[in-house]
Amino acid sequence: MQDTQLFNEGFALMGLGMGFVFVFLTVLVIVTTLMSRFIGRFFPEPSADATAATPRPAPAAQDDALMAVIGAAIHRYRRDRRR
Amino acid sequence: MIDKILTLWTGSGLYNLSPGQAVMLAVGLLLLWLAIAKKFEPLLLVPIGFGGILANIPEAGLALSAAEQAAHLGRPELLERLASALRVSLEPGAGIEAWRHTLSEALHGHPAPALVRAANDAAIDAGYAHGMLYHFYSVAIASGIAPLVIFMGVGAMTDFGPLLANPRTLFLGAAAQFGIFATLLGAVGMTTLGWMDFSLNQAAAIGIIGGADGPTSIYVSSLLAPELLGAIAVASYSYMALVPLIQPPIMRALTTKHERGIAMTQLRPVSKREKIVFPISLLTLVALFLPDAAPLLGMFCFGNLMRECGVVERLSDTAQHALINTVTIFLGLSVGSKLMADRFLAVETLGILGLGMVAFAIGTACGILMAKLLNAVSKAPINPLIGSAGVSAVPMAARVSNKVGLESNPHNFLLMHAMGPNVAGVIGSAVAAGVMIKYLG
């Protein structure tokens, strides 16, 4: 008898849980879609700008790193030579 | 002289090694072998396996609390004090071994926290201390902190771009959670049939394995069924490692070759603003509808916001690398500490491992069926294979979708499309966890 009750409770939890997960994610789909549309309409991102802006700093950073590596290599080379 | 040698012998690990401990040491070594030779989730299985070995060293008691150690080693006077602290009675003529047994049983049986504190105090007064792994466990897992910090790191590693470009994939993440609840029902059903003995709380904690999300399962079982934590953590992490073996046969069985070859339209670019606003709107929904999921999803959103906002690079970097690695070490060792012979070696563990596998398979199947449904009703084509990524297991499940897709159509790259349901699965299983905690906690 108690076992049947346990099973029923498990069943209730399943219905409730699955229902809630679906409702929550449906609301999330709606909110996300609205949010995307809102942002797309009122703050349109100049996409050309975005693509142009991102690559530019990247080479600069790479150059810095490259310069540091080259500098270190020259330094070590000279130091090793002196010995 | 011979007495001294005898003392050394009776205090040795070999003398005290119980058969259960020997088995668990072998299990620990097996986990290490799987991690090192087979590369199964090595980041977790190495600490878990090693923690399991440490926890089962005879007499060292690394994973025991002060009271448990005192019950095992203490003098009769101390045992009497422990018994009075725990409010259990010791039979006067039963002998000291029987007393030790009664006390250990009483401590394992989850007495009220106040009684445990009193017993621990009595043991500490007598000069016993908590074991190292016991400390790790209480700081990292019993407090709930380690899974939450890991969730923050996962948030900081997650790119919601594919999900934002195609929000409908959230439904796939929802469908795959059916595995969780079906397994819960399975565990309850086994109890009804008299095969196992699981309470509803335990059944819920076992079901969460179907979410294929390690931190979520550890968090839920630490709240609902701490006594099953070892088996649940081992099951959920092993199945995450087994994703590439478990999922493809189910995916092939449920789809036709034509469906597997469906090409999906390219995802639209997602602006930075959308990515920044998304974690905040998700958190708002959690706050409005399911505050019980707030610890998990709150940390997740926080990590993701740090990643996307672009002004706290250093914090985001720490959350993704240094912090998550540190916490993983302690989480693994703490989970390993739950692999103690007398608690892990039970029929229930086998039941948990079996049910976990079922949970996982059902989740995969439901995700695929949901994807077929979406494909039937929507204008844009959806390849059913991405549905299987709805069980979390980021990013392994998405890679499996990609791989199976490439088998049918070598020009069809599904990876980015599958990342959407994959992160949706993380959100879905956290929501499911929140519902369980709300209902049972």
Boltz contact constraints between the chains, C-beta under 6 A:
constraints:
  - contact:
      token1: [A, 3]
      token2: [B, 192]
      max_distance: 6.0
  - contact:
      token1: [A, 6]
      token2: [B, 188]
      max_distance: 6.0
  - contact:
      token1: [A, 7]
      token2: [B, 188]
      max_distance: 6.0
  - contact:
      token1: [A, 7]
      token2: [B, 192]
      max_distance: 6.0
  - contact:
      token1: [A, 9]
      token2: [B, 200]
      max_distance: 6.0
  - contact:
      token1: [A, 10]
      token2: [B, 184]
      max_distance: 6.0
  - contact:
      token1: [A, 10]
      token2: [B, 185]
      max_distance: 6.0
  - contact:
      token1: [A, 10]
      token2: [B, 188]
      max_distance: 6.0
  - contact:
      token1: [A, 13]
      token2: [B, 439]
      max_distance: 6.0
  - contact:
      token1: [A, 14]
      token2: [B, 181]
      max_distance: 6.0
  - contact:
      token1: [A, 14]
      token2: [B, 185]
      max_distance: 6.0
  - contact:
      token1: [A, 17]
      token2: [B, 181]
      max_distance: 6.0
  - contact:
      token1: [A, 17]
      token2: [B, 432]
      max_distance: 6.0
  - contact:
      token1: [A, 17]
      token2: [B, 435]
      max_distance: 6.0
  - contact:
      token1: [A, 18]
      token2: [B, 181]
      max_distance: 6.0
  - contact:
      token1: [A, 20]
      token2: [B, 435]
      max_distance: 6.0
  - contact:
      token1: [A, 21]
      token2: [B, 174]
      max_distance: 6.0
  - contact:
      token1: [A, 21]
      token2: [B, 177]
      max_distance: 6.0
  - contact:
      token1: [A, 21]
      token2: [B, 428]
      max_distance: 6.0
  - contact:
      token1: [A, 21]
      token2: [B, 431]
      max_distance: 6.0
  - contact:
      token1: [A, 21]
      token2: [B, 432]
      max_distance: 6.0
  - contact:
      token1: [A, 22]
      token2: [B, 174]
      max_distance: 6.0
  - contact:
      token1: [A, 24]
      token2: [B, 431]
      max_distance: 6.0
  - contact:
      token1: [A, 25]
      token2: [B, 170]
      max_distance: 6.0
  - contact:
      token1: [A, 25]
      token2: [B, 174]
      max_distance: 6.0
  - contact:
      token1: [A, 28]
      token2: [B, 170]
      max_distance: 6.0
  - contact:
      token1: [A, 29]
      token2: [B, 167]
      max_distance: 6.0
  - contact:
      token1: [A, 29]
      token2: [B, 170]
      max_distance: 6.0
  - contact:
      token1: [A, 31]
      token2: [B, 281]
      max_distance: 6.0
  - contact:
      token1: [A, 32]
      token2: [B, 167]
      max_distance: 6.0
  - contact:
      token1: [A, 33]
      token2: [B, 167]
      max_distance: 6.0
  - contact:
      token1: [A, 35]
      token2: [B, 277]
      max_distance: 6.0
  - contact:
      token1: [A, 35]
      token2: [B, 281]
      max_distance: 6.0
  - contact:
      token1: [A, 36]
      token2: [B, 274]
      max_distance: 6.0
  - contact:
      token1: [A, 39]
      token2: [B, 273]
      max_distance: 6.0
  - contact:
      token1: [A, 39]
      token2: [B, 274]
      max_distance: 6.0
  - contact:
      token1: [A, 43]
      token2: [B, 273]
      max_distance: 6.0
  - contact:
      token1: [A, 45]
      token2: [B, 271]
      max_distance: 6.0
